[in-house]
Amino acid sequence: MKSYGLKTWSALMGLALWATLAIAAPSGTALQSIEPSTIALGGSAQLTITSIGSEMPAITPPMVPGLEFIAVGQSQQVQIINGVTSARTTVTYQVIAQQAGVFSIPSALPGAEPVVLTVTRGAGSAPNGQAPAGSAQAAPPQPSSSLPADSTRQGASGAAFVRLRLSKHELYVGEMVPVDIQVGARDGMVASLNGPPTLNGDAFTLSKLPENPSRTEEIVDGKPFIVFTWHTALVAVKPGALSLTMDTPLTVRVRAPGRPDGGFFSGSGFEDLFNDPAFQNFFGASTQRDVTVSSNPETFTVLPLPTEGRPADFSGAVGKFAVSSEISQDKAGEGDPITLRMRVSGEGDFQRVSSPMLQDADGWKAYTPTVNFKPEDEIGYRGEKVFEQPLVSLQAGTRTVPEVHFSWFDPATRRYEQAHTEPLTVAITPAPGGAGALAGGLPASTGVTARAADSGAAPAWRPDHPDDGSGRMSSLMPHYFQPAYMTAPPLVLIALTTVWFWLRRAPRSGEATRLEPFLPPSVEALGSEMDEHAAAGNVRSFFGVARTALCKLLASQWGVSLPAVTTDEVISKLGSDSEITRVFLLADEAAYSNLKLTPLEFRQWKQIVLRQFSDGQLS
Amino acid sequence: MRLRQLAGTLAAGLLGFSVLVGGLRAQSTLDQSPQSSADYSAAQQYNLANAYARSGKSALAVLAYERARLLTPTDPDLRWNLHRVRESVGLPDDPGSWSEKFGRFANPNGMYWVGVVGLALGGCCLLALARPRRARFRAGIAVGAVLGCAAVGASVFNAAATFPVLSECVALQQAPASVSPVAGADTLFTIPAAAIVRRLDRHGDFELIRDSRGHEGWVASSDLAAVIPESSPP
């Protein structure tokens, strides 16, 4: 005989009980259970409401202050046995505890027993193996500032949280405190952040939030969150015990609740399909809801600034500062402006750092200072503020720029501090004729000059120039850019280019020019030389001289070199019947034969040769 | 042959003559234009600017000073008074680019003629140096070539430095710079009165400008005055 264990007997008894209840409850049975019955603050439990009967009842979520109910699923089974319909409807809610305590969840259906949920602050069993909330606080990286362990307050059913991280909770009015505002968004549950965190209340002012917060990942209560951090600063504006919270608008995704009333598909088989959690999960059947998540209230003690020991020139600066000064130049002319520069550096609210600089200094005309702030961090907590004040000495000589005072309240020492710049010496040389003589007048449109004019201390303005009417022109447009003038440089370039090309041609004609010295000095000289050879009866020399002279003439006229003038070239160009050709032929014949000529023939050939030079035309 | 030489010489002479005549005719044409009543001179603009400054019209004073500075960029009195006016309205001195700072060293019209003469002188000397049979004057010609090239370089540098002035405008009053050239457009930033901006484009009654910080926006044309006016001065 096989023995059965306790679990098996329990299961059988449970099944028998359920069957008994199902059979014995013709009008329907309702069951309600919660698991687990004890959770930690910030954790969640699962509430299951079951209805067994012939009809499908409308189930609405309970309303319990401090608890939030989110529908996570609905299932239904319908059986028809012997014409009798039996329906089993189960609705599941996720219960989020928003505060600690013992909560009684009333029955959602008639006949169901209320259930009790215990929410502990730190210890308690966590569903699905989640770590208790208290242990989860150690997981996130701690910033430099202290953070209470329970400062993370989750909202929107645990989808997001907002928290503040700051270094101190006791501060003075006007004191700037760096603060980190962190918004945690549960991955997949937060659709969007709909704006930066905003400040609740009017007791504090917040510096401008960076447009791009830093992004980190963090595990809170065993759940992964994406944490956006804005580094900014907080300033209290009024004393007292004050509380501060931050709000962040965002859109969260929640699963669509079931359709208890059936809707369009009521009574049909499709209703079961659409309300099935598997169907909703598969098709992402979730809805979006705009919510605002708030941080836990942070309490502060804001102290007023003490009245005792407050310097007369205190302008409201609270922080820790250092002061230095310098002058733009140590030598200047009378009436010339110099610039006194004071630097206030440190940390604190620089919007409260102000200084009138010099006022009514003896022998100096002081103008309105200009202010320039150079932050060293993104929130302007640390930086340097520079005050620049133009000064004009009203007297010549070695002048001393008086010291400038600056006061502030130091929260660390809890007392007022005062600093002053060092006196600076400037050598002022007298202006010719005095500053007032140079001034042709002052523009009176600005506060700076108006102040100077009121006091009669006119800074040096250069006088008008004599205008004799010379040098006038009709247009201010420079010649470079006027079309009429823009043609001149190209024309010059064209002219230069033309000359350059002309010069390139010069060497070609220069060859002919170089032949000119080879020409006979004159026709008379050539004739007398030929007469000498004729008188001697030397035919070879006679025609030799004639041929040489003709070669030079032809080379010059043809533009070729002297050796290029040959007998063949002469025949080809002048023909065989030309007189010059006959001279060349006779010269060749006389050179290689004993040619004889009569005196008449000498004279005739002499005249032929000389005629070539006298006519200038080749025959 | 001698005829060719004569023709070349005549051509070069005619070109040089045409350059001079063209320049003189251009000068006379502009002087006798219908706008010749709008006379400009450095002293006149400077004195006008001083008058504006005395009457508190800082923007017009800056405009006149800038126009005078175009003609006499190195005038110390002008630079000083311009500095004072800009300082009085809270505007820092415009340091300008390196070329603007050092390139605007003389009247651009004078530098234009220096460049033209330098081009002719340098070109002729370089051509003469290319000829081998002028050894006697070679040193002098080389000096002339260097001087001519230097004159051309100085003129070009001056022209390049003056070129940005063509697009410079002065804000006659504090004016909003909008995102688009239509009335009622969103304002991007505001240019203060007497600020000098550069005009980049024009659309209807609006000018696309860029201020000294590099910001660009559309400003109504009526709020701006060009340093180099297109027609007659205001």
Contacts between the chains, C-beta under 8 A, distances in Angstrom:
chain1	res1	chain2	res2	distance
A	337	B	87	7.6
A	370	B	90	7.2
A	390	B	87	7.3
A	440	B	50	5.7
A	440	B	54	6.8
A	441	B	50	7.4
A	441	B	53	7.2
A	441	B	54	3.6
A	442	B	53	7.8
A	442	B	54	6.9
A	443	B	53	4.4
A	443	B	54	6.4
A	443	B	55	7.4
A	443	B	56	4.9
A	443	B	57	7.7
A	443	B	58	5.9
A	443	B	61	6.8
A	443	B	85	6.4
A	443	B	88	5.7
A	444	B	56	4.7
A	445	B	56	3.5
A	445	B	57	7.2
A	445	B	58	5.4
A	445	B	88	7.3
A	445	B	89	7.4
A	446	B	58	7.3
A	446	B	88	4.8
A	446	B	89	5.8
A	446	B	90	7.5
A	448	B	87	7.6
A	448	B	88	5.5
A	448	B	90	7.9
A	449	B	88	4.9
A	459	B	84	6.8
A	460	B	80	7.9
A	461	B	50	7.5
A	461	B	53	7.5
A	461	B	80	7.9
A	461	B	81	5.9
A	461	B	84	6.3
A	462	B	76	7.7
A	462	B	77	3.5
A	462	B	78	7.7
A	462	B	80	5.3
A	462	B	81	5.2
A	463	B	50	7.8
A	463	B	77	7.6
A	464	B	43	8.0
A	464	B	46	7.2
A	464	B	47	4.5
A	464	B	50	5.4
A	465	B	42	7.6
A	465	B	43	4.3
A	465	B	46	5.4
A	465	B	47	6.3
A	465	B	77	7.0
A	466	B	43	6.7
A	467	B	41	6.6
A	467	B	43	4.0
A	467	B	44	5.3
A	467	B	47	6.0
A	468	B	43	7.9
A	469	B	41	7.5
A	470	B	41	7.4
A	471	B	41	4.9
A	471	B	42	6.8
A	471	B	43	7.8
A	471	B	71	7.8
A	472	B	39	4.1
A	472	B	40	6.5
A	472	B	41	4.5
A	472	B	44	7.3
A	473	B	30	7.7
A	473	B	31	7.5
A	473	B	39	7.2
A	473	B	40	5.5
A	473	B	41	7.3
A	473	B	109	7.3
A	474	B	30	5.6
A	474	B	31	5.9
A	474	B	33	5.7
A	474	B	35	5.4
A	474	B	36	4.4
A	474	B	38	6.2
A	474	B	39	6.8
A	474	B	40	7.4
A	475	B	30	6.2
A	475	B	33	8.0
A	475	B	35	7.1
A	475	B	40	7.3
A	476	B	40	5.2
A	476	B	67	5.9
A	476	B	70	6.0
A	476	B	71	7.6
A	476	B	227	7.7
A	476	B	228	4.8
A	476	B	229	6.6
A	477	B	166	8.0
A	477	B	228	5.6
A	478	B	70	7.5
A	478	B	108	3.8
A	478	B	109	6.1
A	478	B	112	6.8
A	478	B	159	7.4
A	478	B	162	5.4
A	479	B	108	6.9
A	479	B	109	4.9
A	479	B	112	3.8
A	479	B	113	7.6
A	480	B	108	6.3
A	480	B	112	5.6
A	480	B	159	4.3
A	480	B	162	6.7
A	480	B	163	7.8
A	481	B	163	7.5
A	481	B	166	6.5
A	482	B	26	7.4
A	482	B	30	7.2
A	484	B	22	7.9
A	484	B	25	7.9
A	484	B	26	3.4
A	484	B	29	6.4
A	484	B	30	6.7
A	485	B	23	6.9
A	485	B	26	5.5
A	485	B	112	6.5
A	487	B	22	5.9
A	487	B	26	7.7
A	488	B	19	5.6
A	488	B	22	6.2
A	488	B	23	5.0
A	488	B	26	7.8
A	488	B	116	5.2
A	489	B	115	7.1
A	489	B	116	6.1
A	489	B	119	5.9
A	491	B	15	6.5
A	491	B	18	6.2
A	491	B	19	4.4
A	491	B	22	6.4
A	492	B	16	7.9
A	492	B	19	5.5
A	492	B	116	6.4
A	492	B	119	5.0
A	492	B	120	5.1
A	492	B	123	6.8
A	493	B	119	7.2
A	493	B	123	7.4
A	494	B	15	6.2
A	495	B	12	5.9
A	495	B	15	3.6
A	495	B	16	5.5
A	495	B	19	6.7
A	495	B	120	7.8
A	496	B	119	8.0
A	496	B	120	7.6
A	496	B	123	3.8
A	496	B	124	7.2
A	496	B	127	6.6
A	498	B	8	7.7
A	498	B	11	5.8
A	498	B	12	5.9
A	498	B	15	6.3
A	499	B	8	7.7
A	499	B	12	4.9
A	499	B	124	7.8
A	499	B	127	5.8
A	500	B	127	5.8
A	500	B	130	7.8
A	502	B	8	3.9
A	502	B	11	7.6
A	502	B	12	7.0
A	503	B	127	6.4
A	503	B	130	6.9
A	503	B	131	6.6
A	505	B	4	7.6
A	505	B	8	7.8
A	509	B	1	5.6
A	509	B	4	7.5
A	509	B	5	7.9
A	512	B	1	7.1
